[in-house]
């Protein structure tokens, strides 16, 4: 164990690190400049438990209804050897083949070990990359592996890797509806980032096996219900931008030692649980540890980070808490109080604040005109 791993273990406390998955890895891209999240995720800290201990438990979570609906839709799409999925793939990718060989990689001879299942995926997908005739075409539940922050993370997607004419396509099956050809933009964006995680993981696997990682397409197939029915529709989703952001953030995770150099010795998120697992760590002491590492809160954090409600409370009165567009518009104006005083002419702006002050005064005049 090197010094970086020792320090991360100290920050986490004497508990196993929280395992990453595609959802948590995708969430890393929403706020790459946040040092607090980078350190906590690299150390494998249970952010939900920490936030709950200090009184800011995140109120969100996937509902049982949504989970059941998603499983039902996935089962429908994959029924009868993926007959429905094959129909959509022919329409979306214009396949000219009549039959597709399907293989489920979830069963590794009755052994449910992650390492065994990953080795099976390596063997089968490596053979497919060689374009062997009987290697198969559709591969369900491939267990992939990706290094994140110096730790190997198993990714068990409930999707299919599709190989045709030497090209693999990631297929993401989601239960949110496409209504009149349009889907919720936020949900599509989330699906794109999560799919990009699988693209990176599959490319990593092929590269390890000596194959060209470019054999994995940067266009994924998104399958969703159409309108208000359970009839499925497939569309191609370009994830090149998400891949660029994801690779950069994964690279930052590998350089976590640079972040740790600004964290004082002794700072830890250890909850000191008792025999029953209840945390005993003093709340004030834990809050001091959290606040020691600077956060970069934005409203987008509320849907992606378990620490977001603590950070929002901490950022109260700061202009960056109002969102990226407001923060960029106001530049060096850091607080809401300063912004209001500049708008009212009660404060002389510094040279760096001249442009922002003009914008604020114009906004105040427009408000007064509207109210009049």
C-alpha positions as CSV (number, residue, x, y, z in Angstrom):
1,X,0.0,0.0,0.0
2,X,1.5,3.4,-1.0
3,X,1.2,6.6,0.9
4,X,-1.8,7.9,-1.2
5,X,-3.7,4.7,-0.4
6,X,-2.8,5.0,3.3
7,X,-4.1,8.5,3.4
8,X,-7.3,7.7,1.6
9,X,-7.9,4.8,4.0
10,X,-7.3,7.2,6.9
11,X,-9.8,9.7,5.5
12,X,-12.4,6.9,5.0
13,X,-12.0,5.2,8.3
14,X,-11.8,1.5,9.1
15,X,-14.6,0.5,6.9
16,X,-14.7,-1.0,3.3
17,X,-14.8,1.6,0.5
18,X,-18.1,2.2,-1.1
19,X,-18.2,0.5,-4.5
20,X,-18.7,2.7,-7.6
21,X,-21.2,1.9,-10.3
22,X,-22.0,3.5,-13.6
23,X,-24.4,5.9,-12.0
24,X,-21.8,7.2,-9.4
25,X,-19.0,7.4,-12.0
26,X,-21.3,9.3,-14.4
27,X,-22.1,11.7,-11.5
28,X,-18.4,12.6,-11.3
29,X,-18.7,14.5,-14.5
30,X,-21.4,16.9,-13.3
31,X,-19.0,19.0,-11.1
32,X,-15.4,18.0,-11.9
33,X,-14.0,21.1,-10.0
34,X,-15.3,20.0,-6.6
35,X,-12.4,19.0,-4.4
36,X,-14.7,17.8,-1.6
37,X,-16.4,15.2,-3.8
38,X,-13.2,14.2,-5.5
39,X,-11.5,13.3,-2.2
40,X,-14.5,11.6,-0.7
41,X,-15.2,9.5,-3.9
42,X,-11.5,8.6,-4.2
43,X,-11.4,7.4,-0.6
44,X,-14.7,5.5,-1.0
45,X,-16.4,7.4,1.7
46,X,-20.1,6.7,2.3
47,X,-21.3,10.2,1.5
48,X,-25.0,9.4,2.3
49,X,-24.0,8.2,5.8
50,X,-21.8,11.2,6.4
51,X,-24.6,13.6,5.2
52,X,-27.1,11.9,7.4
53,X,-24.9,12.1,10.5
54,X,-24.7,15.9,10.1
55,X,-28.4,16.3,9.5
56,X,-28.5,16.8,5.8
57,X,-29.6,13.3,4.5
58,X,-30.4,13.4,0.8
59,X,-34.2,12.9,0.4
60,X,-34.0,11.3,-3.0
61,X,-33.6,7.8,-4.2
62,X,-35.0,5.5,-6.9
63,X,-38.5,4.5,-6.1
64,X,-39.5,0.8,-5.9
65,X,-42.2,1.6,-8.6
66,X,-39.6,3.0,-11.0
67,X,-37.3,0.0,-10.4
68,X,-40.2,-2.5,-11.0
69,X,-41.3,-0.6,-14.2
70,X,-37.7,-0.6,-15.5
71,X,-37.3,-4.3,-14.9
72,X,-40.6,-5.0,-16.6
73,X,-39.7,-3.0,-19.7
74,X,-36.2,-4.6,-19.9
75,X,-37.7,-8.0,-19.7
76,X,-40.2,-7.1,-22.5
77,X,-37.4,-5.8,-24.8
78,X,-35.3,-8.9,-24.2
79,X,-38.1,-11.5,-24.5
80,X,-38.0,-14.3,-27.0
81,X,-34.2,-14.1,-27.5
82,X,-34.4,-10.3,-28.0
83,X,-36.7,-10.5,-31.0
84,X,-38.1,-7.0,-30.3
85,X,-34.7,-5.6,-29.8
86,X,-33.4,-7.2,-33.0
87,X,-36.3,-5.5,-34.9
88,X,-35.3,-2.1,-33.6
89,X,-31.6,-2.7,-34.3
90,X,-32.4,-3.5,-37.9
91,X,-34.3,-0.3,-38.2
92,X,-31.8,1.9,-36.3
93,X,-28.5,0.4,-37.6
94,X,-30.0,-0.9,-40.9
95,X,-28.7,-4.4,-40.4
96,X,-28.9,-6.7,-43.4
97,X,-28.7,-10.0,-41.4
98,X,-31.7,-12.1,-40.7
99,X,-30.6,-13.8,-37.5
100,X,-28.5,-12.7,-34.5
101,X,-26.7,-15.1,-32.1
102,X,-27.6,-14.1,-28.5
103,X,-25.5,-15.0,-25.4
104,X,-26.3,-14.2,-21.8
105,X,-23.0,-13.7,-19.8
106,X,-24.7,-13.5,-16.4
107,X,-24.3,-17.2,-15.9
108,X,-20.7,-18.3,-15.6
109,X,-21.3,-22.0,-15.2
110,X,-23.2,-21.5,-11.9
111,X,-20.3,-19.4,-10.4
112,X,-21.5,-15.9,-9.5
113,X,-18.0,-14.6,-8.5
114,X,-17.4,-11.2,-10.1
115,X,-13.9,-12.2,-11.1
116,X,-15.2,-15.4,-12.8
117,X,-17.9,-13.5,-14.6
118,X,-15.5,-10.8,-15.7
119,X,-13.1,-13.4,-17.1
120,X,-16.0,-15.0,-19.0
121,X,-16.8,-11.5,-20.5
122,X,-13.1,-11.0,-21.4
123,X,-13.0,-14.4,-23.2
124,X,-16.3,-14.1,-25.1
125,X,-15.9,-10.4,-26.1
126,X,-12.3,-11.0,-27.0
127,X,-13.3,-13.8,-29.3
128,X,-16.0,-11.6,-30.8
129,X,-13.5,-8.9,-31.5
130,X,-11.6,-11.4,-33.6
131,X,-14.8,-11.7,-35.7
132,X,-14.9,-15.5,-35.3
133,X,-18.0,-16.7,-37.1
134,X,-19.7,-18.4,-34.1
135,X,-18.6,-15.9,-31.5
136,X,-22.1,-14.4,-31.2
137,X,-23.6,-11.0,-31.9
138,X,-25.7,-9.9,-28.9
139,X,-24.0,-10.2,-25.4
140,X,-26.2,-9.6,-22.4
141,X,-25.0,-8.7,-18.9
142,X,-21.2,-8.4,-19.7
143,X,-19.4,-7.8,-16.4
144,X,-16.8,-5.1,-17.2
145,X,-14.1,-3.6,-15.1
146,X,-12.7,-0.1,-15.0
147,X,-10.0,1.5,-12.8
148,X,-11.4,4.5,-10.9
149,X,-9.1,6.4,-8.5
150,X,-6.6,3.6,-8.3
151,X,-9.3,0.9,-7.5
152,X,-10.8,-1.6,-9.9
153,X,-14.6,-1.1,-10.2
154,X,-16.9,-3.8,-11.5
155,X,-19.6,-2.6,-13.8
156,X,-22.6,-4.8,-14.2
157,X,-24.8,-3.1,-16.8
158,X,-28.3,-4.3,-17.5
159,X,-27.7,-3.7,-21.2
160,X,-26.3,-5.5,-24.2
161,X,-23.0,-5.1,-26.1
162,X,-23.8,-5.6,-29.7
163,X,-21.2,-6.6,-32.2
164,X,-21.7,-6.4,-36.0
165,X,-19.1,-6.3,-38.7
166,X,-16.3,-5.7,-36.2
167,X,-18.1,-2.8,-34.3
168,X,-19.5,-3.0,-30.8
169,X,-22.5,-0.9,-29.8
170,X,-23.6,-0.3,-26.2
171,X,-27.4,-0.6,-25.9
172,X,-29.0,1.3,-23.0
173,X,-32.6,0.3,-22.1
174,X,-34.4,3.0,-20.1
175,X,-38.0,3.2,-18.9
176,X,-38.6,6.9,-19.4
177,X,-40.9,7.6,-22.3
178,X,-40.3,9.3,-25.7
179,X,-43.5,11.3,-26.3
180,X,-44.1,12.7,-29.8
181,X,-40.4,12.0,-30.6
182,X,-39.2,14.0,-27.6
183,X,-37.8,12.7,-24.2
184,X,-36.9,14.5,-21.0
185,X,-33.6,16.2,-21.7
186,X,-32.2,15.6,-18.3
187,X,-33.0,11.9,-18.4
188,X,-31.5,11.6,-21.9
189,X,-28.3,13.4,-20.7
190,X,-28.1,11.1,-17.7
191,X,-28.5,8.0,-19.9
192,X,-25.8,9.4,-22.3
193,X,-23.2,9.8,-19.5
194,X,-23.9,6.4,-18.0
195,X,-23.7,4.8,-21.4
196,X,-20.3,6.6,-21.9
197,X,-19.1,4.9,-18.8
198,X,-19.8,1.5,-20.4
199,X,-18.2,2.6,-23.6
200,X,-15.0,3.5,-21.7
201,X,-15.1,0.2,-19.8
202,X,-15.6,-1.9,-22.9
203,X,-12.8,0.0,-24.8
204,X,-10.5,-0.6,-21.8
205,X,-11.2,-4.3,-21.9
206,X,-10.5,-4.6,-25.7
207,X,-7.3,-2.6,-25.3
208,X,-6.1,-4.9,-22.5
209,X,-6.8,-7.8,-24.9
210,X,-4.7,-6.2,-27.7
211,X,-7.6,-5.1,-29.8
212,X,-8.4,-1.7,-31.2
213,X,-10.5,0.2,-28.6
214,X,-12.0,2.2,-31.5
215,X,-14.0,-1.0,-32.3
216,X,-16.5,0.3,-29.7
217,X,-18.7,2.9,-31.3
218,X,-19.2,6.3,-29.7
219,X,-22.8,6.1,-30.7
220,X,-25.0,4.1,-28.3
221,X,-28.5,2.7,-28.9
222,X,-31.0,4.1,-26.5
223,X,-34.2,2.1,-26.2
224,X,-37.2,3.6,-24.5
225,X,-41.0,3.2,-24.4
226,X,-42.8,5.2,-27.1
227,X,-45.5,7.7,-26.1
228,X,-47.7,6.2,-23.3
229,X,-47.5,2.6,-24.4
230,X,-45.0,-0.1,-23.7
231,X,-44.1,-0.3,-27.4
232,X,-40.3,0.2,-27.6
233,X,-38.4,2.7,-29.8
234,X,-34.7,2.9,-30.4
235,X,-32.6,5.9,-31.3
236,X,-28.8,6.5,-31.8
237,X,-27.2,8.7,-29.2
238,X,-23.8,10.4,-29.8
239,X,-21.8,10.3,-26.6
240,X,-18.5,11.8,-27.9
241,X,-18.8,14.9,-25.7
242,X,-19.6,12.8,-22.6
243,X,-16.6,10.5,-23.3
244,X,-14.3,13.5,-23.4
245,X,-15.5,14.9,-20.0
246,X,-15.5,11.4,-18.5
247,X,-11.9,10.6,-19.5
248,X,-10.7,14.0,-18.1
249,X,-12.5,13.4,-14.8
250,X,-11.1,9.8,-14.5
251,X,-7.7,11.2,-15.1
252,X,-8.2,13.7,-12.3
253,X,-9.2,10.8,-10.0
254,X,-5.9,9.1,-10.8
255,X,-4.0,12.3,-9.8
256,X,-5.8,12.5,-6.4
257,X,-2.5,12.9,-4.6
258,X,-2.5,16.5,-5.8
259,X,-5.8,17.1,-4.0
260,X,-4.6,15.3,-0.9
261,X,-1.6,17.6,-0.6
262,X,-4.1,20.3,0.5
263,X,-5.8,18.2,3.1
264,X,-4.3,18.4,6.6
265,X,-3.2,15.3,8.4
266,X,-5.8,13.9,10.8
267,X,-8.8,15.0,8.6
268,X,-11.1,12.0,8.5
269,X,-14.7,11.1,7.8
270,X,-14.6,8.1,10.2
271,X,-18.1,7.9,11.8
272,X,-16.7,5.8,14.7
273,X,-19.7,3.4,14.6
274,X,-20.6,1.4,17.7
275,X,-21.2,-2.4,17.8
276,X,-24.6,-1.9,16.2
277,X,-23.2,0.2,13.5
278,X,-24.6,3.5,14.8
279,X,-22.3,6.5,14.3
280,X,-20.8,8.0,17.5
281,X,-18.6,10.7,15.9
282,X,-19.3,14.2,17.2
283,X,-21.3,16.1,14.7
284,X,-19.4,19.3,15.1
285,X,-16.1,17.5,14.6
286,X,-17.4,15.8,11.5
287,X,-18.6,19.2,10.1
288,X,-15.2,20.6,10.7
289,X,-13.7,17.8,8.7
290,X,-16.1,18.3,5.8
291,X,-15.7,22.1,5.7
292,X,-11.9,21.7,5.7
293,X,-12.1,20.5,2.1
294,X,-13.6,23.2,-0.2
295,X,-16.7,22.4,-2.2
296,X,-17.9,23.8,-5.5
297,X,-21.7,23.7,-5.0
298,X,-24.1,24.3,-7.9
299,X,-27.8,23.5,-8.1
300,X,-27.0,20.6,-10.4
301,X,-25.4,18.8,-7.5
302,X,-28.8,18.3,-5.8
303,X,-29.6,15.4,-8.2
304,X,-26.2,13.8,-8.3
305,X,-24.4,14.1,-5.0
306,X,-25.4,12.9,-1.5
307,X,-23.5,15.8,0.1
308,X,-25.4,18.5,-1.9
309,X,-27.8,19.6,0.8
310,X,-25.0,20.2,3.3
311,X,-23.0,22.1,0.6
312,X,-26.1,24.1,-0.4
313,X,-26.6,25.2,3.2
314,X,-22.9,26.0,3.5
315,X,-23.0,28.1,0.3
316,X,-26.0,30.1,1.4
317,X,-25.5,33.8,0.4
318,X,-22.9,32.9,-2.3
319,X,-23.6,33.8,-5.9
320,X,-22.3,30.5,-7.3
321,X,-25.1,28.7,-5.4
322,X,-27.5,30.4,-7.8
323,X,-26.2,28.4,-10.8
324,X,-23.4,28.4,-13.3
325,X,-25.0,31.1,-15.6
326,X,-25.4,33.5,-12.7
327,X,-21.9,32.8,-11.4
328,X,-20.3,33.4,-14.8
329,X,-22.3,36.6,-15.3
330,X,-21.2,38.1,-12.0
331,X,-17.6,37.0,-12.2
332,X,-15.7,38.2,-9.2
333,X,-18.8,39.2,-7.3
334,X,-18.8,36.3,-4.7
335,X,-21.7,37.1,-2.4
336,X,-25.4,38.0,-2.9
337,X,-25.1,40.9,-0.5
338,X,-22.3,42.4,-2.6
339,X,-24.4,42.0,-5.7
340,X,-27.3,43.8,-4.2
341,X,-25.2,46.7,-2.9
342,X,-23.5,47.1,-6.3
343,X,-26.9,47.1,-8.0
344,X,-28.3,49.8,-5.6
345,X,-25.1,51.9,-6.0
346,X,-24.3,51.5,-2.3
347,X,-20.8,50.0,-3.1
348,X,-18.1,51.3,-5.4
349,X,-17.1,48.4,-7.7
350,X,-13.5,47.3,-8.0
351,X,-11.9,47.2,-11.5
352,X,-12.8,43.5,-11.7
353,X,-16.4,44.2,-10.8
354,X,-17.1,47.0,-13.2
355,X,-18.8,44.9,-15.9
356,X,-20.8,42.9,-13.4
357,X,-21.9,46.1,-11.6
358,X,-23.2,47.5,-14.9
359,X,-25.2,44.3,-15.5
360,X,-26.6,44.4,-12.0
361,X,-27.7,48.1,-12.3
362,X,-29.4,47.4,-15.6
363,X,-31.2,44.4,-14.1
364,X,-32.4,46.5,-11.2
365,X,-33.7,49.2,-13.5
366,X,-35.5,46.6,-15.6
367,X,-37.1,45.2,-12.4
368,X,-38.3,48.6,-11.3
369,X,-39.8,49.3,-14.7
370,X,-41.6,45.9,-14.7
371,X,-43.0,46.5,-11.2
372,X,-44.1,50.1,-12.1
